[in-house]
Amino acid sequence: MSGHPTLVRLAEAARADRDLLAAAVVDPDPGAGAPLGDAAAAGAGPHGEDLAFVVEAVREGYLLHHRPAQARIVATDDLDLALLAGDRLYALGLARLAELGLVDAVGELTDVIALCAGAHAAGEEELADAVWEAGVAALAHGSSDALRAAKDRARTVSPSAAGALRAAARQLPQDLAR
């Protein structure tokens, strides 16, 4: 199997249960990357590979829920199966974090899932993308008051939420340097 190592591991894990999801798992495209997992892993120290796996599992779950045509390791035209597979991948990622004892990371990713669901319900694709950018930055660097305030804006689908999330995400590495 070729492709990004994190996506290959994710496909193998999804096939391991030999359930309905396993039948829909495909090999990742050799050109498919895992940029969000890689970005989260960059600041994760000894948990880097695990965090990359978790982020990509949750990302794949998100794609299956909200953008199924963009899924990278699950291929199905059955929208019910896509939703079930998405739920399974959300659970896989969050369970891995819990096993690692990364409670703050569980909170960050559950925020990503919830805020993206709200953004999609409001038809705000840009906000959903900004939520992912901010969530990955928080996983890599930790949170901040500015990020928490931006998430509050996102919860109300404020017109300024996407910009505030992106600004807070870019600021996190500088905040740590202080």
C-alpha positions in Angstrom: 0.0 0.0 0.0 1.4 3.4 -0.9 0.4 6.9 0.2 1.1 9.1 3.2 2.2 6.8 6.1 -0.5 8.2 8.4 -3.3 7.6 5.9 -1.9 4.1 5.3 -2.0 3.4 9.1 -5.5 4.8 9.3 -6.7 2.6 6.4 -5.2 -0.5 8.1 -6.9 0.4 11.4 -10.2 0.9 9.7 -9.9 -2.5 8.0 -8.9 -4.3 11.1 -12.4 -4.7 12.6 -13.6 -6.4 9.4 -17.0 -4.7 9.7 -19.2 -2.8 7.3 -16.7 0.1 7.3 -13.8 -2.2 6.4 -15.6 -3.1 3.2 -15.6 0.5 2.1 -12.0 1.3 2.9 -9.7 2.0 -0.1 -6.0 2.5 -0.3 -5.1 6.1 0.0 -4.1 7.9 -3.2 -0.3 8.0 -3.4 -0.5 11.7 -3.8 -2.8 12.3 -0.9 -1.2 14.1 2.0 -2.1 14.4 5.6 -1.2 18.1 6.2 -3.4 18.6 9.2 -2.0 15.6 11.0 1.6 16.6 10.1 0.9 20.1 11.4 -0.5 18.9 14.7 2.4 16.4 15.1 5.0 19.1 14.7 4.4 20.4 18.2 3.4 17.2 19.9 6.8 15.9 21.0 6.8 12.2 21.8 3.1 11.8 20.8 3.6 13.2 17.3 2.8 10.1 15.3 -0.1 9.3 17.5 -1.5 12.8 17.2 -1.1 12.8 13.5 -3.1 9.6 13.3 -5.8 10.9 15.5 -6.2 14.2 13.6 -6.4 12.3 10.3 -9.0 9.8 11.7 -11.1 12.7 12.9 -10.6 14.6 9.7 -11.7 11.6 7.7 -14.8 11.3 9.9 -15.5 15.0 9.2 -15.1 14.5 5.5 -17.4 11.6 5.5 -20.0 13.6 7.4 -19.7 16.9 5.5 -17.7 16.4 2.3 -17.9 12.7 1.4 -16.6 13.1 -2.1 -13.3 14.3 -0.5 -12.8 11.3 1.8 -9.4 9.8 1.3 -9.7 6.2 2.7 -13.4 5.4 2.5 -15.3 5.3 -0.8 -19.0 4.9 -0.8 -22.1 6.3 -2.5 -24.2 5.3 0.4 -24.6 8.4 2.5 -25.9 6.4 5.5 -22.7 4.3 5.4 -20.6 7.4 5.1 -22.2 8.9 8.2 -21.7 5.6 10.1 -18.1 5.4 8.9 -17.6 9.0 9.9 -18.9 8.3 13.4 -16.6 5.3 13.7 -13.6 7.3 12.7 -14.5 10.1 15.1 -14.7 7.5 17.9 -11.4 5.9 16.8 -9.5 9.1 17.0 -11.0 10.3 20.3 -10.5 6.9 21.9 -6.8 7.0 20.9 -6.4 10.4 22.6 -8.1 9.2 25.7 -5.8 6.2 25.8 -2.8 8.5 25.6 -4.2 10.6 28.5 -4.3 13.8 26.3 -7.5 15.2 27.8 -6.9 18.7 26.5 -6.5 17.4 23.0 -9.8 15.5 23.4 -11.5 18.8 24.2 -9.9 20.5 21.2 -11.0 17.9 18.8 -14.5 17.7 20.2 -14.7 21.5 19.7 -13.5 21.0 16.1 -16.3 18.4 15.5 -19.0 20.5 17.1 -18.0 23.8 15.6 -17.7 22.3 12.1 -21.1 20.8 12.4 -22.5 24.2 13.4 -20.7 25.9 10.5 -22.0 23.4 8.0 -25.5 23.7 9.3 -25.2 27.5 8.7 -23.7 26.9 5.2 -20.4 28.4 6.3 -17.7 26.3 4.6 -15.0 29.0 5.2 -15.8 28.9 8.9 -15.4 25.1 9.0 -12.0 25.4 7.3 -10.9 28.1 9.9 -12.1 25.8 12.7 -9.8 23.1 11.5 -6.9 25.5 11.1 -7.4 26.7 14.7 -8.0 23.3 16.1 -4.8 21.9 14.6 -2.8 24.9 15.9 -4.2 24.4 19.4 -3.2 20.7 19.3 0.3 21.6 18.2 0.8 24.6 20.5 -1.9 24.7 23.1 -4.8 27.1 23.5 -5.0 30.8 24.3 -7.5 33.4 25.5 -7.7 34.7 21.9 -8.5 31.3 20.6 -11.2 30.6 23.2 -12.8 34.0 22.3 -12.7 33.1 18.6 -14.3 29.8 19.3 -17.1 31.6 21.2 -17.6 33.7 18.0 -17.7 30.5 16.0 -20.4 29.0 18.2 -22.7 31.9 17.3 -21.6 31.8 13.6 -20.4 35.4 13.9 -19.3 36.9 10.5 -15.9 37.7 12.1 -15.4 34.1 13.5 -13.4 32.7 10.6 -10.9 35.6 10.6 -10.6 35.6 14.4 -9.9 31.8 14.4 -7.2 32.2 11.8 -5.6 35.1 13.5 -5.6 33.2 16.9 -4.2 30.1 15.2 -1.3 32.1 13.6 -0.6 33.8 17.0 -0.3 30.6 19.0 3.4 29.9 18.2 4.3 33.4 19.0 2.4 33.3 22.3 4.4 30.2 23.3 7.7 31.9 22.5 7.0 34.6 25.1 
